[in-house]
Amino acid sequence: MDIMTIAGFVFGAAVILWGVFAAGIAKLFLNTHGIVLVIGGTLAAVAINTSLKGFTSGLQAFLKIIKSSPLPSNEECVRMIVQLSETAQRQGGIMALQNVDPNFAEGFLKRAISVAMISGQSQETRNILEEEIRRRRLYFQEDSNFYRTMGVLSPMFGLIGTLFGIIQTLAHISDPSKVGTSMAVAISSAFYGIALSNLVFVPVANKLRMRALEETLILQVLVEGVLDIMSGKTPRLIEMHLKGYL
C-alpha cells in the first residue's frame, strides 16, 4: 500500500470534517442533491470526453496510486543486473541468462533479455524496449489526463448546483425561514466540486504522472543494464554506470 497517498486522503477528509463539525453546519452541509449533481455530472462529462476503454482504465488507475508500485526499486534492479552480468561473464555471454526470473519487473527483464538474444544488436534491442516503455508511459499519461479533466469539470458542476440552489432561494424569497437553508444548499454544491477537484482529482492526476516517471526510470535502468551485458562490460563497470540512475 502507498502510505503517503492513504495518509493524504485520510488527513484531508479529517480536516474537512473537522471544519464542518466545528462550524456546526453538519446538517446543512449534507446535500445529496449537490453530491449527485457534482459526481454524476462529472462522470457523465468525462464519459463523453473519452472512450469506454479509457473510461474504465481511468477508474481502475485509482487503485494504482493506492497500491505500491509493482516494479522493484532502482537499487534492486541494479543488484539484479550486476548479478546477471557476473553470470554472463562466467558462462559465456547473455545467452546464459535464459533462466532469469520471469516475474521480475512484471516480466520486463525477461522480455528485455529475450529481445537481446533474438536481435543480437544493441540498437535494435534499445529501440524495441524503449518503444514498450513509451507505450506504458502513454497509458499513464492518459489516466492522468482522465483525472485532470475531472478536476477541471467538478467545480463547474458544483457551480451548476449552486445556480440551482440560488433559483430555489429566489423561489422562497417570500418565506425568510427557508431562504437561509436554500442558500446553504446552494453554496455546499460549489464546495463539493471544489473539494473533490483539489483533494481527489488533481492530486490523483499528479500522482499518476509521478508514478509514470518513477517506473520509466526503473525500466530504463533495466534496458541500460541489458545493453551493457550485451556489450560485454564488466560487472563493476555496469554497476558504476547504473548507479548514475539512482
C-alpha positions in Angstrom: 0.0 0.0 0.0 1.1 3.6 -0.7 1.2 5.1 2.8 1.6 8.7 1.6 -1.5 8.5 -0.6 -3.7 6.9 2.0 -2.4 9.3 4.7 -3.1 12.3 2.5 -6.7 11.2 1.8 -7.4 10.5 5.5 -5.8 13.7 6.7 -7.6 15.8 4.1 -11.0 14.2 4.9 -10.4 14.7 8.6 -9.6 18.4 8.1 -12.8 18.9 6.1 -14.9 17.0 8.7 -13.4 19.0 11.5 -14.2 22.2 9.7 -17.8 21.1 9.2 -18.5 20.0 12.7 -16.5 22.8 14.3 -18.7 25.3 12.4 -21.8 23.4 13.5 -23.1 23.1 9.9 -23.2 19.3 9.6 -26.9 19.1 8.8 -26.7 22.0 6.3 -23.6 20.5 4.8 -25.2 17.2 3.8 -26.7 18.0 0.4 -27.4 14.8 -1.6 -28.7 16.8 -4.5 -25.4 18.6 -4.8 -23.3 15.4 -4.4 -25.3 13.5 -7.1 -25.1 16.5 -9.4 -21.3 17.0 -9.0 -20.2 13.4 -9.1 -22.8 12.3 -11.7 -22.3 15.3 -13.9 -18.5 15.0 -13.8 -18.6 11.3 -14.7 -21.1 11.9 -17.5 -18.9 14.6 -19.0 -15.8 12.5 -18.8 -17.6 9.6 -20.4 -18.5 11.9 -23.3 -14.8 13.0 -23.4 -13.2 9.6 -23.6 -13.7 6.0 -24.9 -15.1 3.1 -22.9 -11.6 1.6 -22.7 -10.2 5.0 -21.5 -13.0 5.4 -19.0 -12.6 2.0 -17.4 -8.8 2.4 -17.4 -9.1 5.7 -15.7 -11.3 4.4 -13.0 -9.0 1.4 -12.4 -6.0 3.7 -12.3 -7.2 4.9 -8.9 -6.1 1.6 -7.5 -2.6 2.1 -8.9 -1.9 5.0 -6.6 -3.4 3.3 -3.6 -1.1 0.3 -4.1 2.6 0.4 -4.1 4.4 0.2 -7.5 4.5 -3.4 -8.7 8.1 -2.7 -10.0 11.2 -3.3 -7.9 13.2 -0.3 -6.7 16.1 1.1 -8.7 18.5 -0.4 -6.2 17.0 -3.9 -6.6 17.3 -3.5 -10.4 21.0 -2.6 -10.2 21.7 -5.5 -7.9 19.8 -7.9 -10.3 21.7 -6.6 -13.3 25.1 -6.9 -11.6 24.3 -10.5 -10.6 23.2 -11.3 -14.2 26.4 -9.7 -15.6 28.5 -11.8 -13.3 26.7 -14.9 -14.5 27.1 -13.9 -18.1 30.8 -13.2 -17.6 31.3 -16.6 -16.1 29.2 -18.6 -18.5 29.9 -17.1 -21.9 27.6 -14.1 -22.5 24.0 -13.1 -22.5 22.8 -16.5 -23.8 23.5 -17.9 -20.3 20.6 -15.7 -18.9 17.7 -17.7 -20.3 16.5 -18.8 -16.9 16.2 -15.3 -15.4 13.2 -14.7 -13.1 10.2 -14.3 -15.4 8.3 -12.2 -12.8 11.0 -9.6 -12.1 9.7 -6.1 -13.0 6.4 -7.7 -14.3 8.4 -9.8 -16.8 10.1 -6.8 -18.4 13.6 -8.0 -17.6 12.8 -11.5 -19.1 11.4 -9.8 -22.3 14.5 -7.5 -22.5 16.9 -10.4 -22.3 14.8 -12.4 -24.9 14.9 -9.4 -27.3 18.6 -9.1 -26.8 19.1 -12.8 -27.5 17.0 -12.7 -30.7 18.2 -9.5 -32.2 21.8 -9.7 -31.2 22.1 -5.9 -31.9 22.2 -3.3 -29.3 20.5 -0.5 -31.2 17.6 -2.7 -32.3 17.2 -4.0 -28.8 17.1 -0.5 -27.4 14.5 0.6 -30.0 12.2 -2.3 -29.2 12.4 -2.0 -25.4 12.2 1.8 -25.4 9.0 1.6 -27.5 7.5 -0.6 -24.9 8.4 1.9 -22.2 7.0 4.7 -24.2 3.6 2.9 -24.6 3.5 2.2 -20.9 4.2 5.9 -20.2 1.4 6.9 -22.6 -1.1 4.8 -20.7 -0.2 6.5 -17.5 -0.5 9.9 -19.2 -4.0 9.1 -20.5 -5.0 8.0 -17.0 -3.5 11.2 -15.5 -5.4 13.3 -18.1 -8.6 11.5 -17.2 -8.4 12.8 -13.6 -7.1 16.2 -14.6 -10.2 16.6 -16.7 -12.4 15.6 -13.8 -10.5 18.2 -11.7 -11.5 20.8 -14.2 -15.1 19.7 -14.6 -16.2 19.0 -11.0 -16.0 22.7 -9.8 -18.2 23.6 -12.9 -20.9 21.1 -11.9 -20.6 22.4 -8.3 -21.3 25.9 -9.8 -24.3 24.5 -11.6 -25.6 23.1 -8.3 -25.1 26.5 -6.8 -27.2 28.1 -9.5 -29.9 25.6 -8.9 -29.8 26.4 -5.2 -30.0 30.2 -5.9 -33.0 29.6 -8.1 -34.6 27.7 -5.2 -33.6 30.5 -2.8 -35.3 33.1 -5.1 -38.4 30.8 -5.2 -38.6 31.0 -1.4 -37.7 34.7 -1.2 -41.1 35.4 0.3 -40.5 32.9 3.2 -37.5 34.1 5.2 -37.4 30.8 7.2 -36.4 28.9 4.1 -34.0 31.3 2.5 -31.1 30.5 4.7 -31.4 26.8 4.3 -31.7 27.1 0.5 -28.6 29.3 0.3 -26.6 26.9 2.4 -27.6 24.1 0.0 -26.5 26.2 -2.9 -23.1 27.0 -1.6 -22.4 23.4 -0.4 -22.7 22.3 -4.0 -19.9 24.5 -5.0 -17.9 23.2 -2.1 -18.3 19.6 -3.2 -17.0 20.4 -6.6 -14.0 22.4 -5.4 -13.1 19.8 -2.7 -13.3 16.8 -5.0 -11.1 18.7 -7.5 -8.4 19.8 -5.1 -8.4 16.9 -2.7 -9.0 13.9 -5.1 -8.9 14.5 -8.8 -5.9 16.8 -9.3 -3.7 15.0 -6.7 -4.5 11.7 -8.3 -3.6 13.0 -11.7 -0.3 14.3 -10.4 0.4 11.1 -8.5 -0.1 9.1 -11.7 2.3 11.4 -13.5 4.9 10.9 -10.8 4.4 7.1 -10.8 4.9 7.1 -14.6 8.2 9.0 -14.2 9.4 6.6 -11.5 8.5 3.5 -13.4 10.0 4.8 -16.6 13.3 5.4 -14.8 13.2 1.9 -13.3 12.6 0.2 -16.7 15.3 2.4 -18.3 17.8 1.1 -15.7 17.0 -2.5 -16.8 17.3 -1.6 -20.5 20.7 0.0 -20.0 21.8 -2.9 -17.9 20.9 -5.5 -20.5 22.6 -3.4 -23.2 25.7 -3.2 -21.0 25.7 -7.0 -20.6 25.4 -7.4 -24.4 28.4 -5.2 -24.9 30.5 -7.4 -22.5 31.2 -4.7 -19.9 32.5 -5.9 -16.5 30.1 -6.2 -13.6 31.9 -3.4 -11.8 31.7 -1.0 -14.7 28.0 -1.9 -15.2 27.3 -1.1 -11.5 29.0 2.3 -11.8 27.1 3.1 -14.9 23.7 2.2 -13.5 24.2 3.9 -10.1 24.1 7.1 -12.1 20.3 6.5 -12.3 19.9 6.3 -8.5 
